Amino acid sequence: MGSTFKKRVAQDARRVQHAFCERFSRDTLPARLQAEFENYGPVVNVIIPRDHGGVPRGYAFVEFEHEADLKVAYKEARGRKLDGRRILVDVERGRTVKNWRPNRLDGPNNSCKYPKTTSQPTPRTPRK
């Protein structure tokens, strides 16, 4: 089983057909995500990772049948409301872009609004 899984992962890594979706409600089911994303094209699989307690981690991977459908979903689904929350949709880059790190880990593609400062904060003067 291990070798066939590794071969499939290697083949999947070459294809860019996975969307990364986050910020949806933790009560959202995979069937709901699949129904939402099938508006953009045929969906092969939806995976919502869970922690050891079985609680959803708050993000999902949506595999499309065609790369063109992924591009349409990336452009049109970003910022849409799903179950009362605005979702974020991106292309999965973890297996396809070498040395890629997510923004939350301060990756090279980080587009932070506020630049990091290395200087010490100015001390506050006591009030009189």
N, C-alpha and C positions, 0 to 999 in steps of 0.2 A: 504494500500500500504506500509506503514512504516514497519509493522511487517514482511511482505514477503521479503522486501529489506534487513532487518536486518538478517533474516535467511539465505538468499543467501550470504550475506557478510560473515557470520559466517562459512558457508560451504566452501566458496572460500578461507577463511583464512587458512583452514586446508590443502588445496591442494596447491602444489607449482608448478603452471603451468603458472605463469605470468612472462614475461621478462620486464625489465625496459630498455628503450632505450633512449639515449640522444645524443646531439651534432649534430643532423641532421639539415638540412636547415628548416627554419620556413615556407618555401613554400612547403614542402613535405606534400602530402596528405595521409590520412589513407590508401587509396587503394594502394598507392605506397609502404608503409611499409608492408602491408599485402602481396603484391606480392613478396617482397623481402624475408620475413620470411617464406613464404610457401615453399621455397626451402628446409627447414629443417623439415617440417611436417605441418599437417593441423592447420590452425589458426582459432580460434573461434571468436575473437574480437580484434579490435585495437582501443585504446582510446588515443586521443591527448588532454590533458587538455588545456583549454583556459582561459585567464584572463577576467575581466569584459568587456573589449572592444572587445572581440572576437579574440584577437591575440593569436596564439599558444604560450605556455610557453617554448617550446624547448625540451620537453621530451614526451615519450609515454609509454603506457603499452600494451604489446602484449600478448594475452591469447592463449596458445596452447591447443590442444585437449589432448595431452599426455605429461607427465612429461619427458619422454625420448627425445622427440623432443625439449623441452626447453633446456635440457642439451647440445644437439648437437648445437643448435643455440647459446648458451652461449659460447661454445668453438670456433665455426667457424665464427660467425658473428662479433665478437669483432674486431674493427679496420678496418673493411671493409669500402669501400667508397660507399656512397649513395648520389646521387645528388651533387657530388663534395666535400663532407665532410666526414671525418672519424667518424664513429659512435662508441659509447660506449654501450655495452650490458651487463646487469647484471641481476641477479635473483631478483625479487621484494621481499624485506625483511620486509617492513613496517608492514604488517599484519601477518607475519609468524614467526618473530624472536622477542622475548620479549625484551623490552627496547632498541630496535635498533634505532640508529640515523644516518642520512646520513653523509657522509664525510664533506659536506659543513657546517654542524652544529657541526663539531668537535666531531663526534661520536666515540664510543669505537673502532671501526674498522678502524679508520683513519690511513692511511698510508702516512703521510706527508713526503715530501722529506727533508724539512728543519725543524729541531726540534725548538720548541719555546724556546726563551731565556727569562729569567726573569731579567737578569742583565741590568743595564743601558748602553746605548752606550757610547763609549769613546768620550770625547769632542774633537772637532777639534781644532788644534792650528792655529792661524791666520798666514797668509802668510806675509812675509816681503818683 
